[in-house]
Amino acid sequence: MLLRLRVALPDRPGSLGQVARTLGVVGADIVSVVVLERVGGRAVDDFTVAWPASGSVDRVLTGLAAIPGVRVDGVWRGTELSEPSSGREVALIGQVAANPDHGLATVVDAAPALFGADWAVAIRVGSDWAGGGARARAWSDSSVVSASWRAPDVPPQVDIAPLRPRALSAADGVYLAVAPFQRGGLVLVVGRGGADGDAGAPPFHSSEVGRLAQLVGATASVLGDRLAGPGLAELGPAGTNSSRVA
């Protein structure tokens, strides 16, 4: 299986090599490394490794904990490689452009794998949200327009006002990243962790939120007024619309 590790380490020569050697010793085969940040003498990297499904993850954690200055911030299962520069997001926008009638559902379905999340939903918020109005209403009052596999019928209850790309944490331990389409009151929400997800998953990093915002912006540019059309506006309450993915 693919295992993802978020590791904070000293930003100095040799540190990455120590982590790589340790992963090799415990039996983890590194398939990709993504540098999320390098600030104040520290770096945060996401490793994707091939790991035996029957193997104990504690071996990995124990080995990394023995390296001075290294901290594991998250460990969770992956379904695809985490490579922001691989062109997969560009290819996804190409699919949206080729079949715009299903463009929103295409993006929602692809988002969990792209961002190491458990699920994704596109929700429609009220006009007060879309117009930058006062405090957001409960998400249960919103409509789930499209949802990926494993998505909850009602997203975790959090206040996402002001409506802008950012990372959030729900009371039940679910980590969220949100980005508005700026059209039709639509917002893309991706979530991971919590009781029904992978408990070892970390919060969304600012670089992941930035990528999510870019994907949403590109989708909005391609789909344009389709996102605000009557086909979306006439959808009913959460969980009752026909575009939801089973």
C-alpha positions in Angstrom: 0.0 0.0 0.0 1.0 3.6 -0.3 1.7 5.4 3.0 2.1 9.1 3.4 4.3 10.7 6.0 4.5 14.4 6.9 7.9 15.0 8.4 9.4 18.1 9.9 13.2 18.1 9.9 16.2 20.4 10.2 16.9 22.3 6.9 20.5 21.4 6.7 22.7 19.1 4.5 22.3 15.5 5.4 19.0 15.7 7.2 16.9 14.5 4.2 19.4 11.7 3.6 19.1 10.5 7.2 15.3 10.3 6.8 15.6 8.5 3.5 18.1 6.0 4.9 16.0 5.3 8.0 12.9 4.7 5.8 14.9 2.2 3.7 16.2 0.4 6.8 12.7 -0.2 8.2 11.5 -1.4 4.8 9.7 1.6 3.3 10.4 2.3 -0.4 10.3 6.0 -1.1 8.3 6.8 -4.3 8.0 10.6 -4.0 9.0 13.5 -1.8 7.3 16.9 -1.8 8.8 19.9 0.0 6.0 21.8 1.6 8.0 24.6 3.2 11.5 25.7 4.3 11.3 28.3 7.0 13.6 29.3 9.9 16.0 26.5 9.5 13.3 23.8 9.4 11.7 22.0 6.5 8.4 20.1 6.2 8.3 17.3 3.6 5.6 14.9 2.5 6.9 11.4 1.8 4.9 8.8 -0.1 6.3 5.3 0.4 5.4 1.8 -0.6 4.7 -0.1 2.6 3.6 -3.7 3.2 -0.1 -3.8 4.0 0.6 -6.2 6.9 3.5 -4.1 8.3 3.3 -2.2 11.5 3.6 1.6 11.0 5.1 1.8 14.5 8.4 0.6 12.9 8.5 3.7 10.7 7.6 6.0 13.5 10.1 4.5 15.9 12.9 4.7 13.3 12.2 8.4 12.5 11.8 9.3 16.1 15.4 8.2 16.7 16.8 10.9 14.3 17.7 14.1 16.2 15.5 17.0 15.3 13.0 15.0 13.2 9.3 15.1 14.0 6.5 13.1 12.3 3.4 15.4 11.9 1.2 12.9 10.2 1.0 9.4 8.8 -1.9 8.3 6.7 -2.8 6.0 3.7 -2.4 7.3 0.2 -4.2 6.4 -3.0 -2.0 8.3 -5.5 1.4 9.9 -5.5 1.6 13.4 -4.1 3.3 15.3 -6.9 2.0 18.9 -7.4 4.3 19.3 -10.5 3.3 16.1 -12.2 0.7 17.7 -14.4 -2.3 15.7 -13.1 -4.2 18.9 -12.1 -3.6 20.3 -15.6 -4.9 17.0 -17.1 -7.9 17.3 -14.8 -8.8 20.7 -16.1 -8.5 19.3 -19.6 -11.1 16.7 -18.7 -13.4 19.4 -17.4 -13.0 21.4 -20.6 -13.7 18.3 -22.7 -16.9 17.4 -20.8 -18.1 20.6 -19.1 -21.6 19.2 -18.3 -19.9 16.9 -15.8 -17.0 19.2 -15.0 -17.9 19.9 -11.4 -18.5 16.3 -10.5 -15.2 15.4 -12.2 -13.2 17.8 -10.0 -15.0 16.7 -6.8 -14.3 13.0 -7.6 -10.6 13.7 -8.3 -9.9 16.1 -5.4 -9.5 13.5 -2.6 -6.6 11.7 -4.4 -5.0 14.9 -5.5 -4.9 16.3 -2.0 -4.4 13.2 0.2 -8.0 13.6 1.5 -10.7 11.1 2.5 -13.5 12.9 0.7 -14.6 16.1 -1.1 -17.9 17.9 -1.6 -19.1 20.9 -3.6 -21.6 22.8 -1.5 -23.9 25.7 -2.4 -24.0 28.5 0.2 -26.5 31.3 0.7 -26.4 34.6 -1.1 -25.2 36.3 2.1 -22.1 34.0 2.0 -21.5 34.5 -1.7 -21.8 38.2 -1.2 -19.4 38.3 1.7 -22.1 38.9 4.2 -22.3 38.2 7.9 -21.6 35.0 9.8 -22.1 31.9 7.9 -25.2 29.7 8.5 -24.8 26.1 9.6 -23.7 23.8 6.8 -26.8 21.7 7.3 -28.7 24.6 5.8 -26.6 24.4 2.6 -27.0 22.1 -0.3 -24.4 19.4 -1.3 -24.3 19.8 -5.0 -21.8 17.0 -5.7 -19.9 14.6 -3.5 -17.1 12.1 -3.8 -17.1 8.6 -2.5 -17.0 8.4 1.3 -18.3 11.9 1.7 -20.6 12.6 4.6 -24.2 13.5 3.8 -23.7 16.7 5.8 -20.2 18.2 6.0 -18.7 18.7 9.5 -20.2 21.8 11.3 -17.8 24.7 11.1 -18.1 28.4 10.3 -16.3 29.2 7.0 -16.9 32.9 7.1 -15.0 34.9 5.7 -15.4 32.9 2.6 -11.8 32.5 1.2 -9.4 29.6 0.6 -8.2 28.3 4.0 -7.7 25.3 6.3 -10.1 24.6 9.1 -10.5 22.0 11.9 -14.0 20.7 12.9 -14.9 19.8 16.5 -14.9 16.1 15.7 -11.3 16.1 14.6 -11.8 16.3 10.8 -9.4 18.6 9.0 -10.8 20.6 6.1 -9.6 22.8 3.3 -12.1 25.1 1.5 -12.0 27.2 -1.6 -14.9 29.2 -3.1 -15.5 29.1 -6.9 -16.7 32.7 -6.7 -19.7 31.7 -8.9 -23.1 30.5 -7.9 -22.2 30.4 -4.2 -20.3 27.2 -4.7 -17.5 26.1 -2.4 -15.2 23.1 -2.8 -14.5 21.4 0.6 -12.0 18.5 1.1 -11.7 16.7 4.3 -9.5 14.1 6.0 -9.1 12.5 9.4 -11.6 12.2 12.2 -13.5 9.1 13.4 -14.6 8.1 9.9 -11.3 8.9 8.2 -7.6 8.3 8.7 -6.9 9.4 12.3 -3.2 9.9 11.7 -3.8 12.5 8.9 -2.4 16.0 9.5 -4.1 19.4 9.0 -4.0 20.8 5.4 -0.8 22.8 4.8 -1.0 26.3 3.4 0.6 25.0 0.2 -2.2 22.4 -0.2 -4.8 25.2 0.3 -3.0 27.2 -2.4 -3.2 24.3 -4.8 -6.8 23.8 -4.0 -7.5 27.5 -4.7 -5.7 27.3 -8.1 -7.7 24.2 -9.1 -11.0 25.8 -8.1 -10.1 29.0 -9.9 -9.1 27.1 -13.1 -12.4 25.1 -12.9 -14.4 28.3 -12.5 -12.6 29.9 -15.5 -13.4 26.8 -17.7 -17.0 26.3 -16.6 -18.0 29.9 -16.2 -21.7 30.5 -15.9 -22.4 26.8 -15.9 -21.6 26.9 -12.2 -24.4 29.5 -11.6 -26.9 28.0 -14.1 -30.4 26.7 -13.3 -29.2 23.1 -13.2 -27.3 23.8 -10.0 -29.7 26.4 -8.6 -32.7 24.0 -8.6 -30.9 21.3 -6.6 -32.6 20.4 -3.4 -31.3 20.0 0.2 -28.1 18.1 1.0 -28.2 14.4 0.1 -31.3 14.7 -2.2 -29.8 15.8 -5.5 -29.2 13.5 -8.4 -25.6 14.6 -9.0 -24.3 13.1 -5.8 -21.9 10.3 -6.5 -22.7 7.0 -4.8 
